[in-house]
Amino acid sequence: MSPLNISEPKQVSTLHLLSYSYFTFICYLTIGLPLAVLPSFVHFDLGYSAVIAGLVISIQYMATLVSRAAVGRFSDRRGARPAVIFGLFFGALSGAMLLAAGFVAPRSHLLALSVLLVCRLILGVGESLTSTGATLWSISANGSHNTAKIISYNGVSTYGGMALGAPLGVWLNSQWGLGGIGIFVFALGLLSLIFAVRKPATALVHGEHLPIRAIFSRVALHGTVLALGGVGFSALATFVTLYYVSRHWAGAALCLTAFGLAFIVTRLLFINTITLFGTFPVAMASLSVELAGLFMIWSAPSPTLAMVGSALTGFGFSLVFPAIGMEVVKRVSVQNRGAALGIYTGFADISFFLTGPTTGALIGWFGYSSVFVFAMAAVLLALGLAFTLANQVRHEA
């Protein structure tokens, strides 16, 4: 194994880094645009149950999760630029299918639903291609010593795109219906595709491509830290509204806003701490802060303190992904890092996908506060595992 050299001297501007994060932003803007509209469209306009409406949303994440490893391998073998180009093409195609679903809905509800399901599957694969490809493309173009910044900017682009996309999609739907969202998504994808085609590719690194199972074994424990750390965010995003209702509080949306703002500000202001203090120290400190934030939400006597706890949770979780992600790319050779990043990110997908039903079952037995007890236990396990991995690295040095 030849690990990445993370001390390359190449200096690049923030604007140049953002020119690659742009593709991640467009990817998640595309995802966010129909997100708040599709459930009501499927349930009320097409007349299907809430379960089917939920399936239309969740099937995208299933496609993303299943395709992560294959997309990573594709990026390693064919290059990150082709992965982004294909991903943007799939994103644009999903817009065309939204337009088609809106067009056929008055004539056939079943056909419209079928088109939407295919649309979501295509968008899920497109998310894998664009997000993994954009990260890898930027690392290849800007030097692996910028990995922490690159992952950080991509994270901000992810949350920023989703945050902007949802309200913009609602407005477009109110003006022109689902077809209006489809046209906008198609045009956005097409323009971004032209930008990607005109942007120079990076050289492929030739060498041994490890089997996926071998890469998985090298990054699985690191991915587990990410998955356990992500339970706090997943629990908060899924159940904080119902938790507020159970306590007769108002302002659950502010709780989510506090999390998002703290997450983004931390990524922008403190990303250099990973280089200054090291990956595992920052990850362990971050998980400790996240744990404190979840405890504050669970024990808060007022919505104001719960909102402070939510901000602490966002502050803590923010640097876990880039800190552990730097360790992941160091554990594989350059020609295998796309697959490694794909597998690593897949652990976050698993966390987000499984936390909802797991904590939902706990609520039935122990009430809404049990969600945050479960999240605290998961983050505590993540902290212990990160400590173990840090000791392992010290012994290997």
C-alpha positions as CSV (number, residue, x, y, z in Angstrom):
1,M,0.0,0.0,0.0
2,S,1.3,3.5,-0.9
3,P,-0.5,6.0,1.3
4,L,-1.4,9.5,0.1
5,N,1.1,12.2,0.7
6,I,-0.9,14.9,2.5
7,S,1.9,17.4,2.7
8,E,2.0,18.4,-1.0
9,P,3.1,22.1,-1.3
10,K,0.6,23.1,-4.0
11,Q,-1.3,26.3,-3.0
12,V,-4.7,26.9,-4.5
13,S,-7.3,29.7,-4.1
14,T,-10.6,29.2,-2.3
15,L,-12.4,30.2,-5.5
16,H,-10.7,27.4,-7.4
17,L,-11.7,24.9,-4.7
18,L,-15.3,26.2,-4.9
19,S,-15.4,25.7,-8.7
20,Y,-15.4,21.9,-8.0
21,S,-17.7,22.1,-5.0
22,Y,-20.2,23.9,-7.3
23,F,-21.1,20.5,-8.9
24,T,-22.0,19.1,-5.4
25,F,-24.1,22.2,-4.8
26,I,-26.0,21.7,-8.1
27,C,-26.4,18.0,-7.3
28,Y,-28.1,18.7,-3.9
29,L,-30.0,21.7,-5.2
30,T,-31.5,19.3,-7.8
31,I,-32.4,16.9,-5.0
32,G,-33.8,19.6,-2.8
33,L,-36.1,21.2,-5.4
34,P,-38.8,18.5,-5.5
35,L,-38.2,17.2,-2.0
36,A,-41.0,19.2,-0.3
37,V,-43.4,18.9,-3.2
38,L,-43.3,15.2,-4.2
39,P,-45.0,13.7,-1.0
40,S,-48.1,15.9,-1.4
41,F,-48.1,15.3,-5.1
42,V,-48.1,11.6,-4.7
43,H,-50.6,11.6,-1.8
44,F,-53.1,14.2,-2.9
45,D,-52.7,14.6,-6.6
46,L,-52.2,11.0,-7.5
47,G,-54.2,9.6,-4.6
48,Y,-51.7,7.1,-3.2
49,S,-51.1,6.4,0.5
50,A,-48.6,8.1,2.7
51,V,-46.5,4.9,2.6
52,I,-46.2,5.1,-1.2
53,A,-45.4,8.8,-0.9
54,G,-42.6,7.9,1.5
55,L,-41.4,5.2,-0.8
56,V,-41.0,7.7,-3.6
57,I,-38.7,9.8,-1.4
58,S,-36.7,7.0,0.2
59,I,-36.1,5.0,-3.0
60,Q,-33.6,7.7,-4.1
61,Y,-31.5,7.1,-1.0
62,M,-31.6,3.4,-1.5
63,A,-30.2,3.9,-5.1
64,T,-27.5,6.2,-3.7
65,L,-26.4,3.7,-1.1
66,V,-26.4,0.7,-3.4
67,S,-24.4,2.5,-6.1
68,R,-21.7,4.2,-3.9
69,A,-19.0,1.5,-4.1
70,A,-19.5,1.0,-7.9
71,V,-19.4,4.7,-8.5
72,G,-16.2,5.0,-6.5
73,R,-14.6,2.3,-8.5
74,F,-15.8,3.9,-11.8
75,S,-14.2,7.2,-10.7
76,D,-10.9,5.4,-10.0
77,R,-10.8,3.6,-13.3
78,R,-12.4,6.2,-15.7
79,G,-11.7,9.4,-13.9
80,A,-13.6,11.8,-11.6
81,R,-14.6,14.1,-14.4
82,P,-16.6,11.5,-16.4
83,A,-18.3,10.5,-13.1
84,V,-19.4,14.2,-12.6
85,I,-20.5,14.5,-16.3
86,F,-22.6,11.3,-16.0
87,G,-24.0,12.4,-12.7
88,L,-25.1,15.8,-14.0
89,F,-26.6,14.1,-17.0
90,F,-28.7,11.9,-14.8
91,G,-29.7,14.9,-12.7
92,A,-30.9,16.7,-15.9
93,L,-32.7,13.5,-17.0
94,S,-34.5,13.4,-13.7
95,G,-35.8,16.9,-14.4
96,A,-37.2,15.8,-17.8
97,M,-38.9,12.9,-16.0
98,L,-40.5,15.2,-13.4
99,L,-41.9,17.2,-16.4
100,A,-43.2,13.9,-17.9
101,A,-44.7,12.8,-14.6
102,G,-46.6,16.1,-14.3
103,F,-47.8,15.9,-17.9
104,V,-49.1,12.3,-17.7
105,A,-50.6,12.6,-14.2
106,P,-54.1,13.8,-15.3
107,R,-54.3,10.9,-17.7
108,S,-52.8,8.0,-15.7
109,H,-51.9,8.1,-12.0
110,L,-50.1,4.7,-12.2
111,L,-48.0,5.8,-15.2
112,A,-47.1,9.1,-13.4
113,L,-46.1,7.1,-10.2
114,S,-44.0,4.7,-12.3
115,V,-42.2,7.6,-14.0
116,L,-41.5,9.2,-10.6
117,L,-40.0,6.0,-9.2
118,V,-37.7,5.7,-12.2
119,C,-36.9,9.4,-11.8
120,R,-35.9,8.9,-8.2
121,L,-33.7,5.9,-9.0
122,I,-31.9,7.8,-11.7
123,L,-31.4,10.8,-9.3
124,G,-30.0,8.5,-6.6
125,V,-27.3,7.2,-8.9
126,G,-26.7,10.7,-10.2
127,E,-26.1,11.8,-6.6
128,S,-23.5,9.1,-6.1
129,L,-21.7,10.0,-9.3
130,T,-21.7,13.8,-8.8
131,S,-20.9,14.0,-5.1
132,T,-18.2,11.3,-5.1
133,G,-16.8,12.5,-8.5
134,A,-16.7,16.2,-7.5
135,T,-14.8,15.4,-4.3
136,L,-12.3,13.2,-6.0
137,W,-11.9,15.5,-9.0
138,S,-11.1,18.4,-6.6
139,I,-8.6,16.3,-4.6
140,S,-6.8,15.3,-7.8
141,A,-6.7,18.8,-9.1
142,N,-5.9,20.7,-5.9
143,G,-3.7,18.3,-4.0
144,S,-4.5,15.8,-1.3
145,H,-3.2,18.2,1.4
146,N,-6.4,20.2,0.7
147,T,-8.6,17.1,1.4
148,A,-10.1,18.5,4.6
149,K,-11.0,21.8,3.0
150,I,-12.4,20.0,-0.1
151,I,-14.6,17.7,2.0
152,S,-15.7,20.7,4.1
153,Y,-16.7,22.8,1.2
154,N,-18.6,19.9,-0.4
155,G,-20.4,19.4,2.9
156,V,-21.4,23.1,3.0
157,S,-22.5,22.7,-0.7
158,T,-24.6,19.7,0.3
159,Y,-26.6,21.4,3.0
160,G,-26.7,24.7,1.2
161,G,-28.1,23.1,-1.9
162,M,-30.8,21.2,0.0
163,A,-31.7,24.3,2.1
164,L,-32.1,26.5,-0.9
165,G,-33.8,23.8,-3.1
166,A,-36.7,23.0,-0.9
167,P,-38.3,26.5,-0.6
168,L,-37.4,27.3,-4.3
169,G,-39.1,24.1,-5.3
170,V,-42.3,24.9,-3.4
171,W,-42.4,28.3,-5.1
172,L,-41.8,26.9,-8.6
173,N,-44.6,24.4,-7.9
174,S,-47.0,27.1,-6.8
175,Q,-46.3,29.0,-10.1
176,W,-46.0,26.3,-12.7
177,G,-46.6,22.9,-11.0
178,L,-44.4,19.9,-11.0
179,G,-43.5,20.5,-14.7
180,G,-42.0,23.9,-13.8
181,I,-39.7,22.2,-11.3
182,G,-38.8,19.7,-14.0
183,I,-37.9,22.3,-16.6
184,F,-35.8,24.2,-14.0
185,V,-33.9,21.0,-13.0
186,F,-33.3,20.1,-16.6
187,A,-31.9,23.5,-17.5
188,L,-29.8,23.7,-14.4
189,G,-28.3,20.2,-15.1
190,L,-27.7,21.0,-18.8
191,L,-25.8,24.3,-18.0
192,S,-23.7,22.6,-15.3
193,L,-23.0,19.7,-17.7
194,I,-21.6,22.2,-20.2
195,F,-19.4,23.7,-17.5
196,A,-18.1,20.3,-16.5
197,V,-17.3,19.3,-20.1
198,R,-15.3,22.5,-20.5
199,K,-13.3,22.0,-17.2
200,P,-10.0,20.2,-17.7
201,A,-9.7,16.6,-16.5
202,T,-7.0,15.3,-14.2
203,A,-4.6,12.6,-15.1
204,L,-5.6,9.0,-14.1
205,V,-3.3,7.3,-11.7
206,H,-2.5,3.8,-12.9
207,G,-1.7,1.0,-10.6
208,E,-3.3,-1.9,-8.7
209,H,-7.1,-1.5,-8.1
210,L,-7.9,-3.4,-4.9
211,P,-11.0,-5.5,-4.7
212,I,-14.0,-3.7,-3.1
213,R,-14.0,-6.1,-0.2
214,A,-10.3,-5.3,0.6
215,I,-11.0,-1.6,0.5
216,F,-14.1,-2.1,2.7
217,S,-12.1,-3.9,5.3
218,R,-9.7,-1.0,5.5
219,V,-12.3,1.7,6.0
220,A,-15.2,-0.1,7.6
221,L,-14.3,0.9,11.2
222,H,-13.8,4.5,10.1
223,G,-17.2,4.4,8.3
224,T,-18.7,3.0,11.5
225,V,-17.5,6.1,13.5
226,L,-19.2,8.3,10.9
227,A,-22.4,6.2,10.9
228,L,-22.7,6.2,14.7
229,G,-21.8,9.9,14.9
230,G,-24.5,10.6,12.3
231,V,-27.3,9.2,14.4
232,G,-27.5,12.4,16.3
233,F,-28.2,14.4,13.2
234,S,-30.6,11.8,11.8
235,A,-32.6,11.6,15.1
236,L,-32.8,15.4,15.4
237,A,-33.9,15.9,11.8
238,T,-36.5,13.2,11.9
239,F,-38.1,13.6,15.4
240,V,-37.3,17.0,16.9
241,T,-40.7,18.3,15.7
242,L,-42.6,15.5,17.4
243,Y,-40.4,15.9,20.4
244,Y,-41.3,19.5,20.7
245,V,-45.0,18.7,20.3
246,S,-44.8,16.1,23.0
247,R,-43.5,18.8,25.4
248,H,-46.0,21.4,24.2
249,W,-43.2,23.6,22.8
250,A,-43.2,25.8,19.7
251,G,-40.3,26.6,17.4
252,A,-39.0,23.2,16.3
253,A,-38.0,24.7,13.0
254,L,-35.7,27.1,14.8
255,C,-34.0,24.1,16.4
256,L,-33.2,22.7,13.0
257,T,-32.0,26.1,11.8
258,A,-29.7,26.4,14.8
259,F,-28.2,23.0,13.9
260,G,-27.7,23.9,10.2
261,L,-26.2,27.3,10.9
262,A,-23.8,25.9,13.5
263,F,-22.8,23.1,11.2
264,I,-22.0,25.4,8.3
265,V,-20.2,28.0,10.3
266,T,-18.0,25.4,12.0
267,R,-17.1,23.9,8.6
268,L,-16.1,27.3,7.3
269,L,-14.2,28.7,10.4
270,F,-12.6,25.6,12.0
271,I,-11.7,23.3,9.2
272,N,-8.0,24.1,9.6
273,T,-8.0,22.6,13.1
274,I,-7.8,19.2,11.5
275,T,-4.4,20.1,10.0
276,L,-3.3,21.8,13.2
277,F,-4.3,19.2,15.8
278,G,-4.7,16.0,13.8
279,T,-7.6,14.0,12.5
280,F,-8.5,11.8,15.5
281,P,-8.1,14.5,18.1
282,V,-10.5,16.8,16.2
283,A,-12.9,13.9,15.6
284,M,-13.0,12.9,19.3
285,A,-13.4,16.5,20.4
286,S,-16.2,17.0,17.9
287,L,-18.0,13.8,19.0
288,S,-17.7,15.0,22.6
289,V,-19.3,18.3,21.8
290,E,-22.1,16.5,19.8
291,L,-22.7,14.3,22.8
292,A,-23.0,17.3,25.1
293,G,-25.4,18.9,22.7
294,L,-27.7,15.8,22.5
295,F,-27.6,15.6,26.4
296,M,-28.7,19.3,26.5
297,I,-31.6,18.6,24.1
298,W,-32.7,15.6,26.1
299,S,-32.6,17.3,29.5
300,A,-33.6,20.8,28.4
301,P,-36.4,22.4,30.5
302,S,-37.2,24.9,27.8
303,P,-37.2,25.2,24.0
304,T,-34.5,27.8,24.2
305,L,-32.0,25.5,25.8
306,A,-33.0,22.7,23.4
307,M,-32.2,25.1,20.6
308,V,-28.8,25.7,22.1
309,G,-28.3,22.0,22.4
310,S,-29.2,21.6,18.8
311,A,-26.6,24.2,17.8
312,L,-24.0,22.4,19.9
313,T,-24.9,19.1,18.1
314,G,-24.4,20.8,14.8
315,F,-21.1,22.3,16.0
316,G,-19.9,18.9,17.1
317,F,-21.0,16.8,14.2
318,S,-19.7,19.2,11.5
319,L,-16.0,18.2,11.5
320,V,-16.5,14.4,12.1
321,F,-16.9,13.6,8.4
322,P,-13.8,15.6,7.1
323,A,-11.6,14.5,10.0
324,I,-12.3,10.8,9.7
325,G,-12.4,11.2,5.9
326,M,-8.8,12.3,5.8
327,E,-7.8,9.1,7.6
328,V,-9.8,7.1,5.1
329,V,-7.9,8.5,2.0
330,K,-4.6,7.9,3.8
331,R,-5.4,4.2,4.2
332,V,-5.5,3.4,0.5
333,S,-3.4,4.2,-2.5
334,V,-4.3,7.1,-4.9
335,Q,-5.8,4.8,-7.5
336,N,-8.3,3.4,-4.9
337,R,-9.4,6.5,-3.1
338,G,-12.6,7.0,-5.1
339,A,-13.8,3.6,-4.0
340,A,-12.7,4.3,-0.5
341,L,-14.6,7.6,-0.4
342,G,-17.7,6.0,-1.9
343,I,-17.7,3.2,0.7
344,Y,-17.0,5.7,3.5
345,T,-19.9,8.0,2.5
346,G,-22.1,5.0,2.2
347,F,-21.9,4.5,5.9
348,A,-23.5,7.9,6.3
349,D,-26.3,6.8,4.0
350,I,-26.9,3.7,6.1
351,S,-27.0,5.8,9.3
352,F,-29.6,8.2,7.8
353,F,-31.7,5.4,6.4
354,L,-31.8,3.2,9.5
355,T,-32.1,5.8,12.3
356,G,-35.7,6.7,11.4
357,P,-37.3,3.3,11.7
358,T,-35.0,2.3,14.6
359,T,-35.8,5.3,16.8
360,G,-39.4,5.2,15.6
361,A,-39.7,1.8,17.2
362,L,-38.1,3.0,20.4
363,I,-40.7,5.9,20.6
364,G,-43.5,3.3,20.7
365,W,-41.9,1.7,23.8
366,F,-40.3,4.6,25.7
367,G,-41.5,7.9,24.3
368,Y,-40.0,10.7,22.3
369,S,-37.1,11.5,24.7
370,S,-35.7,8.0,24.1
371,V,-34.7,9.1,20.6
372,F,-32.0,11.3,22.1
373,V,-30.9,8.7,24.7
374,F,-30.3,6.3,21.7
375,A,-28.4,9.0,19.8
376,M,-26.2,9.7,22.9
377,A,-25.4,6.0,23.2
378,A,-24.5,5.9,19.4
379,V,-22.2,8.9,19.7
380,L,-20.6,7.5,22.8
381,L,-19.8,4.3,20.9
382,A,-18.4,6.4,18.0
383,L,-16.2,8.2,20.5
384,G,-14.9,5.0,21.9
385,L,-14.2,3.5,18.5
386,A,-12.4,6.7,17.4
387,F,-10.2,6.5,20.5
388,T,-9.4,2.9,19.7
389,L,-8.5,3.7,16.0
390,A,-6.3,6.6,17.2
391,N,-4.4,4.3,19.5
392,Q,-4.0,1.8,16.6
393,V,-2.5,4.5,14.4
394,R,-0.1,5.5,17.1
395,H,1.1,1.9,17.5
396,E,1.5,1.5,13.7
397,A,3.6,4.7,13.5
